[in-house]
Amino acid sequence: MDKKTFLSEIDKTINNIEVVIKAERKEDLRNFIDDLERLKVKVINNEIKNNPLRGFARRYAEMYNDYLNPITDVLDRMEKAVDSYLEREL
């Protein structure tokens, strides 16, 4: 995955999380957005060396005891996108 596509995926994931925050009033998800914003900065600065989102979907599921929410799929795809980006870049 190229850098431009990857940054776009990060933005899409942020937007998806913001929808969940508004719809389900899960303000704790702001921490997930913060993680994604930090990741974005690392990507832009070519400083990403490992996957800081390891266990991203699991964190959500454990936080809310909600393993079936569609956002877990979004978070899982984002974690896999980081791995895909790293494979290409390293």
C-alpha positions in Angstrom: 0.0 0.0 0.0 1.4 3.4 -1.0 1.7 6.3 1.4 -1.2 8.3 -0.1 -3.6 5.4 0.1 -2.5 4.6 3.6 -3.0 8.1 4.8 -6.5 8.0 3.2 -7.2 4.8 5.1 -6.2 6.5 8.4 -8.6 9.4 7.6 -11.5 7.0 6.8 -10.9 5.1 10.0 -11.0 8.4 12.0 -14.2 9.3 10.3 -15.8 5.9 11.1 -14.8 6.3 14.8 -16.2 9.8 14.9 -19.5 8.4 13.6 -19.6 5.8 16.4 -18.7 8.5 19.0 -21.7 10.6 17.9 -24.1 7.7 17.4 -23.3 5.7 20.5 -21.8 8.3 22.8 -18.6 6.4 23.3 -16.3 9.3 24.1 -13.5 7.0 25.2 -12.9 6.3 21.5 -11.2 9.7 21.2 -8.1 7.8 22.4 -8.3 5.7 19.3 -8.4 8.8 17.2 -5.4 10.2 19.0 -3.5 7.0 18.3 -4.4 7.3 14.6 -3.3 11.0 14.5 0.0 10.0 16.0 0.4 7.3 13.4 -0.4 9.7 10.7 2.4 12.1 11.8 4.8 9.1 11.9 3.9 8.1 8.4 4.2 11.6 7.0 7.6 12.0 8.7 8.7 8.5 7.5 9.2 7.5 11.1 7.0 4.4 11.3 9.0 1.3 12.2 6.5 -1.0 13.8 2.7 -1.4 14.1 1.6 0.8 17.0 -2.0 -0.3 16.5 -1.4 -3.9 17.4 -4.5 -5.2 19.2 -6.6 -2.2 18.1 -9.9 -4.0 17.6 -9.3 -6.1 20.7 -8.9 -2.9 22.8 -12.3 -1.7 21.7 -13.9 -5.1 22.3 -12.5 -5.3 25.8 -13.2 -1.7 26.7 -16.9 -2.0 25.9 -17.4 -5.8 26.2 -18.8 -5.5 22.6 -17.2 -8.0 20.3 -19.9 -7.8 17.5 -19.9 -4.1 16.9 -19.1 -3.3 13.2 -16.4 -0.8 14.3 -14.3 -3.8 15.4 -14.0 -4.8 11.7 -12.9 -1.2 10.8 -10.3 -1.2 13.6 -9.1 -4.7 12.5 -8.7 -3.6 8.9 -6.8 -0.5 10.0 -4.4 -2.7 12.0 -3.9 -4.9 8.9 -3.4 -1.8 6.7 -0.5 -0.8 9.0 1.1 -4.2 8.5 0.6 -4.0 4.7 2.2 -0.5 4.6 5.1 -1.7 6.7 5.7 -4.7 4.5 5.9 -2.4 1.5 8.1 0.3 3.2 10.6 -1.9 5.1 
